[in-house]
Amino acid sequence: MAPETKATTSTLANAANQTSPVFGRARAFGRFVFAGLYFFLARLLAQHGARGLVSPDWTPLVEQAMFAFLLLFGYAGIGFSLDRQLSPLSQQGFPARRGWFGEAGMGLALGWAIAVACVLPLVVFGGIAIHLTLTLASFGWLAADAAFFALATLAAQIAFRGYPFQCAIKAVGELPAALILAVFYGILNASLPEAGHASMAVGIALGLLLAMAYLRTRALWLPWGLQFGWAASRALLFGLPVMGVSSHSPVVQGDPLSPYWMSGGDFGLDGSWIAFAVLLLTMPFVYRATRDLNFVHNAPVLEPGGIPVDLDAAAKRQHEAATRPDAPEVKPLVQILPALAPALEPPDPEPDRIVEPGDTPA
């Protein structure tokens, strides 16, 4: 091969190596955009499908169930076909690993603690007027509302911390991806009725907190439990509105009497500056609480290097050498010759002849 051809081949190989990471990021960004378009399609299908299947009373619950189903298995199909994921559900953020239930329980406790920390100032600086409806039917609808929040927060985690988030990480990195999706989540909150300027800030802070919970554990169990505890505690335990909807709890109805910047008004704590401050202060606690999980699931993979050594075989040889009985020493045979051997006379080629009487000597 000519030198010019070798140089051209080497240049093309180097160019391919340099552009391959850029191509990989562009491909990941394209899949992120495709996943975002599928999000809106699944949302539209869930809305129309639920309205055509059940009565208006059951529409919100069925809609969230269909939305979560379409997102979970739709993104699983995309990951299997485009990214060759052999376990798309696990790689999407739902690994059936040991301790997953404890992770979800930890998130539920953290979400409840955040809700309590936001409600306490309302009680101290104004109070909450609470009305109770203690009937059997109301408790039945309370269970249905709990299932609604579980499915709604599940769908949110799949959409904002599942497959699209993973594609965004491959495209721009972890921190930019977390910021992009947190801002997008804040924009969606701010576009709802009765939302104010604080609604976007709360959405961004909550998005960053949940993204950190995912990155520290590499699963959606903890962020799912955290968002479910945050939303369900306010609605079902305190009767407060959630994102402008105040009819979630049929048992407890709460009417906060504190200022708007503390309570969020009709929009709820999702639009209050108290919630924004509490979510920011929660980040160090979540970071500390996930220290062990981060060590287990984010530990670097150590690759062996150097010369492979079979330590078991070496130890076995050493043990055999130490326990083998001593063999008797075999001394070599040494032949000792005189320093000056006597000279040997050459043999007579013809043996002495005996002369008989009458023979004539030769």
One Martini backbone bead per residue (centre of mass of N, CA, C, O) as a GRO file, in nm:
protein
  362
    1MET     BB    1   0.097   0.036   0.022
    2ALA     BB    2   0.073   0.350  -0.006
    3PRO     BB    3   0.139   0.630   0.178
    4GLU     BB    4  -0.115   0.789   0.093
    5THR     BB    5  -0.323   0.569   0.163
    6LYS     BB    6  -0.250   0.541   0.462
    7ALA     BB    7  -0.309   0.836   0.539
    8THR     BB    8  -0.606   0.838   0.450
    9THR     BB    9  -0.705   0.607   0.634
   10SER     BB   10  -0.619   0.737   0.902
   11THR     BB   11  -0.789   0.995   0.876
   12LEU     BB   12  -1.067   0.855   0.858
   13ALA     BB   13  -1.051   0.709   1.129
   14ASN     BB   14  -1.018   0.960   1.305
   15ALA     BB   15  -1.279   1.099   1.214
   16ALA     BB   16  -1.471   0.876   1.310
   17ASN     BB   17  -1.388   0.885   1.611
   18GLN     BB   18  -1.466   1.194   1.650
   19THR     BB   19  -1.780   1.169   1.540
   20SER     BB   20  -1.924   0.945   1.708
   21PRO     BB   21  -2.013   1.106   1.964
   22VAL     BB   22  -2.186   1.308   1.808
   23PHE     BB   23  -2.375   1.101   1.684
   24GLY     BB   24  -2.477   0.984   1.955
   25ARG     BB   25  -2.602   1.250   2.060
   26ALA     BB   26  -2.794   1.298   1.823
   27ARG     BB   27  -2.951   1.035   1.853
   28ALA     BB   28  -3.047   1.085   2.145
   29PHE     BB   29  -3.199   1.347   2.081
   30GLY     BB   30  -3.400   1.224   1.881
   31ARG     BB   31  -3.527   1.030   2.092
   32PHE     BB   32  -3.622   1.249   2.283
   33VAL     BB   33  -3.819   1.381   2.087
   34PHE     BB   34  -3.984   1.125   2.032
   35ALA     BB   35  -4.071   1.085   2.329
   36GLY     BB   36  -4.223   1.356   2.350
   37LEU     BB   37  -4.435   1.296   2.131
   38TYR     BB   38  -4.545   1.042   2.270
   39PHE     BB   39  -4.654   1.179   2.520
   40PHE     BB   40  -4.883   1.341   2.379
   41LEU     BB   41  -5.020   1.098   2.247
   42ALA     BB   42  -5.083   0.938   2.507
   43ARG     BB   43  -5.252   1.159   2.638
   44LEU     BB   44  -5.473   1.173   2.420
   45LEU     BB   45  -5.559   0.875   2.428
   46ALA     BB   46  -5.639   0.868   2.730
   47GLN     BB   47  -5.859   1.081   2.725
   48HIS     BB   48  -6.047   0.954   2.504
   49GLY     BB   49  -6.067   0.666   2.622
   50ALA     BB   50  -6.195   0.733   2.900
   51ARG     BB   51  -6.453   0.881   2.795
   52GLY     BB   52  -6.553   0.610   2.632
   53LEU     BB   53  -6.569   0.398   2.892
   54VAL     BB   54  -6.659   0.596   3.124
   55SER     BB   55  -6.755   0.779   3.363
   56PRO     BB   56  -6.683   1.085   3.498
   57ASP     BB   57  -6.599   0.974   3.783
   58TRP     BB   58  -6.373   0.762   3.641
   59THR     BB   59  -6.188   0.915   3.441
   60PRO     BB   60  -5.925   0.994   3.593
   61LEU     BB   61  -5.833   0.705   3.667
   62VAL     BB   62  -5.834   0.577   3.381
   63GLU     BB   63  -5.649   0.782   3.248
   64GLN     BB   64  -5.394   0.724   3.424
   65ALA     BB   65  -5.376   0.425   3.357
   66MET     BB   66  -5.341   0.457   3.050
   67PHE     BB   67  -5.099   0.647   3.054
   68ALA     BB   68  -4.902   0.462   3.207
   69PHE     BB   69  -4.918   0.226   3.011
   70LEU     BB   70  -4.826   0.371   2.750
   71LEU     BB   71  -4.554   0.466   2.858
   72LEU     BB   72  -4.422   0.208   2.959
   73PHE     BB   73  -4.462   0.025   2.691
   74GLY     BB   74  -4.370   0.228   2.482
   75TYR     BB   75  -4.077   0.274   2.589
   76ALA     BB   76  -4.004  -0.024   2.583
   77GLY     BB   77  -4.029  -0.056   2.276
   78ILE     BB   78  -3.823   0.159   2.200
   79GLY     BB   79  -3.580   0.038   2.355
   80PHE     BB   80  -3.583  -0.242   2.211
   81SER     BB   81  -3.564  -0.137   1.904
   82LEU     BB   82  -3.338   0.101   1.927
   83ASP     BB   83  -3.145  -0.002   2.196
   84ARG     BB   84  -3.141  -0.308   2.270
   85GLN     BB   85  -3.322  -0.378   2.516
   86LEU     BB   86  -3.368  -0.659   2.719
   87SER     BB   87  -3.469  -0.470   2.987
   88PRO     BB   88  -3.676  -0.212   2.966
   89LEU     BB   89  -3.805  -0.184   3.249
   90SER     BB   90  -3.545  -0.174   3.415
   91GLN     BB   91  -3.398   0.051   3.239
   92GLN     BB   92  -3.633   0.265   3.300
   93GLY     BB   93  -3.656   0.222   3.652
   94PHE     BB   94  -3.773  -0.100   3.727
   95PRO     BB   95  -3.609  -0.280   3.926
   96ALA     BB   96  -3.610  -0.614   4.071
   97ARG     BB   97  -3.476  -0.541   4.351
   98ARG     BB   98  -3.334  -0.531   4.640
   99GLY     BB   99  -3.524  -0.290   4.826
  100TRP     BB  100  -3.755  -0.137   4.667
  101PHE     BB  101  -3.969  -0.098   4.890
  102GLY     BB  102  -3.789   0.079   5.073
  103GLU     BB  103  -3.752   0.308   4.871
  104ALA     BB  104  -4.051   0.384   4.848
  105GLY     BB  105  -4.087   0.436   5.154
  106MET     BB  106  -3.884   0.665   5.175
  107GLY     BB  107  -4.027   0.852   4.975
  108LEU     BB  108  -4.295   0.869   5.130
  109ALA     BB  109  -4.175   0.999   5.387
  110LEU     BB  110  -4.056   1.250   5.249
  111GLY     BB  111  -4.320   1.360   5.127
  112TRP     BB  112  -4.468   1.391   5.398
  113ALA     BB  113  -4.259   1.586   5.527
  114ILE     BB  114  -4.295   1.813   5.322
  115ALA     BB  115  -4.597   1.863   5.370
  116VAL     BB  116  -4.574   1.932   5.671
  117ALA     BB  117  -4.371   2.171   5.638
  118CYS     BB  118  -4.593   2.338   5.470
  119VAL     BB  119  -4.841   2.331   5.677
  120LEU     BB  120  -4.746   2.456   5.943
  121PRO     BB  121  -4.746   2.761   5.860
  122LEU     BB  122  -5.051   2.769   5.806
  123VAL     BB  123  -5.136   2.709   6.101
  124VAL     BB  124  -4.979   2.942   6.245
  125PHE     BB  125  -5.054   3.194   6.015
  126GLY     BB  126  -5.403   3.107   6.003
  127GLY     BB  127  -5.501   2.835   5.918
  128ILE     BB  128  -5.742   2.549   5.888
  129ALA     BB  129  -6.038   2.471   5.742
  130ILE     BB  130  -6.218   2.179   5.846
  131HIS     BB  131  -6.398   1.918   5.669
  132LEU     BB  132  -6.598   1.634   5.746
  133THR     BB  133  -6.668   1.301   5.579
  134LEU     BB  134  -6.817   1.017   5.750
  135THR     BB  135  -6.842   0.779   5.513
  136LEU     BB  136  -6.840   0.499   5.328
  137ALA     BB  137  -6.823   0.631   5.046
  138SER     BB  138  -6.586   0.825   5.104
  139PHE     BB  139  -6.374   0.598   5.157
  140GLY     BB  140  -6.393   0.475   4.876
  141TRP     BB  141  -6.300   0.734   4.725
  142LEU     BB  142  -6.029   0.754   4.872
  143ALA     BB  143  -5.904   0.502   4.740
  144ALA     BB  144  -5.932   0.607   4.449
  145ASP     BB  145  -5.751   0.860   4.493
  146ALA     BB  146  -5.497   0.706   4.568
  147ALA     BB  147  -5.474   0.563   4.291
  148PHE     BB  148  -5.453   0.819   4.126
  149PHE     BB  149  -5.182   0.922   4.247
  150ALA     BB  150  -5.015   0.674   4.182
  151LEU     BB  151  -5.053   0.695   3.869
  152ALA     BB  152  -4.973   0.990   3.820
  153THR     BB  153  -4.681   0.967   3.938
  154LEU     BB  154  -4.591   0.739   3.755
  155ALA     BB  155  -4.621   0.891   3.486
  156ALA     BB  156  -4.423   1.120   3.561
  157GLN     BB  157  -4.171   0.941   3.595
  158ILE     BB  158  -4.165   0.816   3.313
  159ALA     BB  159  -4.149   1.093   3.156
  160PHE     BB  160  -3.905   1.252   3.346
  161ARG     BB  161  -3.720   0.969   3.451
  162GLY     BB  162  -3.695   0.791   3.213
  163TYR     BB  163  -3.628   0.748   2.893
  164PRO     BB  164  -3.597   1.053   2.824
  165PHE     BB  165  -3.376   1.108   3.038
  166GLN     BB  166  -3.167   0.910   2.923
  167CYS     BB  167  -3.138   1.050   2.649
  168ALA     BB  168  -3.050   1.326   2.762
  169ILE     BB  169  -2.791   1.226   2.896
  170LYS     BB  170  -2.653   1.127   2.629
  171ALA     BB  171  -2.662   1.415   2.495
  172VAL     BB  172  -2.580   1.636   2.764
  173GLY     BB  173  -2.616   1.516   3.042
  174GLU     BB  174  -2.718   1.526   3.363
  175LEU     BB  175  -2.757   1.826   3.443
  176PRO     BB  176  -2.892   1.936   3.182
  177ALA     BB  177  -3.123   1.730   3.183
  178ALA     BB  178  -3.245   1.811   3.454
  179LEU     BB  179  -3.302   2.106   3.377
  180ILE     BB  180  -3.481   2.067   3.130
  181LEU     BB  181  -3.708   1.893   3.268
  182ALA     BB  182  -3.769   2.091   3.498
  183VAL     BB  183  -3.859   2.328   3.320
  184PHE     BB  184  -4.083   2.176   3.174
  185TYR     BB  185  -4.245   2.113   3.430
  186GLY     BB  186  -4.286   2.412   3.512
  187ILE     BB  187  -4.442   2.496   3.257
  188LEU     BB  188  -4.681   2.306   3.299
  189ASN     BB  189  -4.769   2.428   3.570
  190ALA     BB  190  -4.799   2.732   3.466
  191SER     BB  191  -5.040   2.646   3.250
  192LEU     BB  192  -5.234   2.629   3.462
  193PRO     BB  193  -5.487   2.702   3.635
  194GLU     BB  194  -5.408   2.939   3.890
  195ALA     BB  195  -5.129   3.005   3.817
  196GLY     BB  196  -4.808   3.123   3.908
  197HIS     BB  197  -4.486   3.211   3.959
  198ALA     BB  198  -4.436   2.979   4.174
  199SER     BB  199  -4.504   2.727   4.004
  200MET     BB  200  -4.240   2.707   3.842
  201ALA     BB  201  -4.046   2.692   4.082
  202VAL     BB  202  -4.163   2.433   4.205
  203GLY     BB  203  -4.128   2.252   3.956
  204ILE     BB  204  -3.818   2.275   3.940
  205ALA     BB  205  -3.748   2.178   4.224
  206LEU     BB  206  -3.889   1.904   4.201
  207GLY     BB  207  -3.735   1.802   3.953
  208LEU     BB  208  -3.451   1.807   4.083
  209LEU     BB  209  -3.511   1.621   4.320
  210LEU     BB  210  -3.600   1.371   4.150
  211ALA     BB  211  -3.342   1.349   3.981
  212MET     BB  212  -3.154   1.296   4.219
  213ALA     BB  213  -3.295   1.038   4.316
  214TYR     BB  214  -3.231   0.880   4.058
  215LEU     BB  215  -2.917   0.916   4.038
  216ARG     BB  216  -2.862   0.782   4.326
  217THR     BB  217  -3.035   0.494   4.240
  218ARG     BB  218  -3.125   0.404   3.946
  219ALA     BB  219  -3.438   0.467   4.015
  220LEU     BB  220  -3.809   0.509   4.067
  221TRP     BB  221  -3.891   0.446   4.359
  222LEU     BB  222  -3.819   0.703   4.519
  223PRO     BB  223  -3.955   0.931   4.344
  224TRP     BB  224  -4.234   0.810   4.350
  225GLY     BB  225  -4.279   0.817   4.658
  226LEU     BB  226  -4.230   1.121   4.692
  227GLN     BB  227  -4.456   1.232   4.506
  228PHE     BB  228  -4.688   1.078   4.636
  229GLY     BB  229  -4.654   1.195   4.924
  230TRP     BB  230  -4.681   1.496   4.845
  231ALA     BB  231  -4.969   1.480   4.714
  232ALA     BB  232  -5.147   1.293   4.902
  233SER     BB  233  -5.115   1.442   5.170
  234ARG     BB  234  -5.255   1.709   5.093
  235ALA     BB  235  -5.527   1.585   4.990
  236LEU     BB  236  -5.606   1.337   5.198
  237LEU     BB  237  -5.518   1.471   5.487
  238PHE     BB  238  -5.579   1.808   5.433
  239GLY     BB  239  -5.760   1.906   5.177
  240LEU     BB  240  -5.582   2.021   4.951
  241PRO     BB  241  -5.491   2.159   4.679
  242VAL     BB  242  -5.391   2.023   4.346
  243MET     BB  243  -5.333   2.196   4.085
  244GLY     BB  244  -5.640   2.330   4.126
  245VAL     BB  245  -5.752   2.073   4.283
  246SER     BB  246  -6.020   2.021   4.551
  247SER     BB  247  -6.165   1.706   4.490
  248HIS     BB  248  -5.998   1.453   4.608
  249SER     BB  249  -6.125   1.467   4.900
  250PRO     BB  250  -6.412   1.318   5.062
  251VAL     BB  251  -6.327   1.363   5.374
  252VAL     BB  252  -6.121   1.610   5.337
  253GLN     BB  253  -6.165   1.972   5.381
  254GLY     BB  254  -5.949   2.243   5.301
  255ASP     BB  255  -5.909   2.596   5.425
  256PRO     BB  256  -5.691   2.831   5.389
  257LEU     BB  257  -5.599   3.145   5.594
  258SER     BB  258  -5.354   3.227   5.456
  259PRO     BB  259  -5.151   3.359   5.263
  260TYR     BB  260  -5.083   3.326   4.931
  261TRP     BB  261  -4.763   3.279   4.945
  262MET     BB  262  -4.817   3.020   5.131
  263SER     BB  263  -5.074   2.855   4.989
  264GLY     BB  264  -5.158   2.934   4.669
  265GLY     BB  265  -5.446   2.907   4.698
  266ASP     BB  266  -5.626   2.737   4.459
  267PHE     BB  267  -5.360   2.578   4.368
  268GLY     BB  268  -5.170   2.553   4.603
  269LEU     BB  269  -4.850   2.451   4.702
  270ASP     BB  270  -4.748   2.460   4.398
  271GLY     BB  271  -4.780   2.807   4.441
  272SER     BB  272  -4.560   2.834   4.676
  273TRP     BB  273  -4.283   2.962   4.851
  274ILE     BB  274  -4.266   2.754   5.073
  275ALA     BB  275  -4.228   2.505   4.891
  276PHE     BB  276  -3.972   2.599   4.755
  277ALA     BB  277  -3.794   2.611   5.012
  278VAL     BB  278  -3.839   2.317   5.108
  279LEU     BB  279  -3.723   2.174   4.856
  280LEU     BB  280  -3.439   2.289   4.881
  281LEU     BB  281  -3.388   2.179   5.178
  282THR     BB  282  -3.422   1.867   5.094
  283MET     BB  283  -3.174   1.790   4.924
  284PRO     BB  284  -2.961   1.719   5.146
  285PHE     BB  285  -3.130   1.488   5.272
  286VAL     BB  286  -3.143   1.308   5.019
  287TYR     BB  287  -2.841   1.283   4.980
  288ARG     BB  288  -2.792   1.146   5.257
  289ALA     BB  289  -3.006   0.906   5.238
  290THR     BB  290  -2.847   0.800   4.951
  291ARG     BB  291  -2.558   0.695   5.010
  292ASP     BB  292  -2.579   0.383   4.994
  293LEU     BB  293  -2.720   0.364   4.717
  294ASN     BB  294  -2.497   0.507   4.561
  295PHE     BB  295  -2.270   0.303   4.625
  296VAL     BB  296  -2.410   0.055   4.492
  297HIS     BB  297  -2.529   0.193   4.199
  298ASN     BB  298  -2.246   0.395   4.142
  299ALA     BB  299  -2.023   0.212   4.122
  300PRO     BB  300  -1.744   0.139   3.984
  301VAL     BB  301  -1.608  -0.056   3.734
  302LEU     BB  302  -1.371  -0.298   3.769
  303GLU     BB  303  -1.088  -0.352   3.567
  304PRO     BB  304  -0.877  -0.571   3.477
  305GLY     BB  305  -0.512  -0.593   3.504
  306GLY     BB  306  -0.252  -0.735   3.364
  307ILE     BB  307  -0.151  -1.032   3.500
  308PRO     BB  308  -0.278  -1.328   3.529
  309VAL     BB  309  -0.362  -1.482   3.850
  310ASP     BB  310  -0.365  -1.794   4.020
  311LEU     BB  311  -0.415  -1.809   4.350
  312ASP     BB  312  -0.510  -2.099   4.403
  313ALA     BB  313  -0.278  -2.249   4.264
  314ALA     BB  314  -0.048  -2.120   4.428
  315ALA     BB  315  -0.149  -2.214   4.707
  316LYS     BB  316  -0.146  -2.515   4.644
  317ARG     BB  317   0.156  -2.543   4.585
  318GLN     BB  318   0.253  -2.439   4.859
  319HIS     BB  319   0.112  -2.655   5.029
  320GLU     BB  320   0.246  -2.905   4.899
  321ALA     BB  321   0.539  -2.819   4.965
  322ALA     BB  322   0.493  -2.811   5.284
  323THR     BB  323   0.351  -3.125   5.309
  324ARG     BB  324   0.572  -3.280   5.186
  325PRO     BB  325   0.766  -3.535   5.213
  326ASP     BB  326   1.080  -3.620   5.265
  327ALA     BB  327   1.323  -3.718   5.056
  328PRO     BB  328   1.572  -3.907   5.000
  329GLU     BB  329   1.897  -3.874   4.954
  330VAL     BB  330   2.066  -3.890   4.641
  331LYS     BB  331   2.374  -4.000   4.569
  332PRO     BB  332   2.612  -3.977   4.357
  333LEU     BB  333   2.819  -4.153   4.153
  334VAL     BB  334   3.176  -4.193   4.203
  335GLN     BB  335   3.462  -4.228   3.998
  336ILE     BB  336   3.783  -4.340   4.091
  337LEU     BB  337   4.094  -4.260   3.951
  338PRO     BB  338   4.396  -4.272   3.872
  339ALA     BB  339   4.618  -4.043   3.783
  340LEU     BB  340   4.826  -4.292   3.679
  341ALA     BB  341   4.808  -4.509   3.439
  342PRO     BB  342   4.922  -4.786   3.326
  343ALA     BB  343   5.081  -4.910   3.068
  344LEU     BB  344   4.973  -5.091   2.800
  345GLU     BB  345   5.032  -5.368   2.635
  346PRO     BB  346   5.022  -5.490   2.342
  347PRO     BB  347   4.883  -5.730   2.192
  348ASP     BB  348   4.932  -6.032   2.052
  349PRO     BB  349   4.831  -6.118   1.745
  350GLU     BB  350   4.984  -6.397   1.810
  351PRO     BB  351   4.991  -6.668   1.961
  352ASP     BB  352   5.160  -6.890   2.116
  353ARG     BB  353   5.355  -7.158   1.994
  354ILE     BB  354   5.365  -7.495   1.996
  355VAL     BB  355   5.638  -7.713   1.973
  356GLU     BB  356   5.673  -7.993   1.801
  357PRO     BB  357   5.799  -8.284   1.722
  358GLY     BB  358   5.931  -8.239   1.385
  359ASP     BB  359   5.922  -7.950   1.357
  360THR     BB  360   5.969  -7.674   1.155
  361PRO     BB  361   6.086  -7.392   1.179
  362ALA     BB  362   6.000  -7.077   1.043
   0.00000   0.00000   0.00000
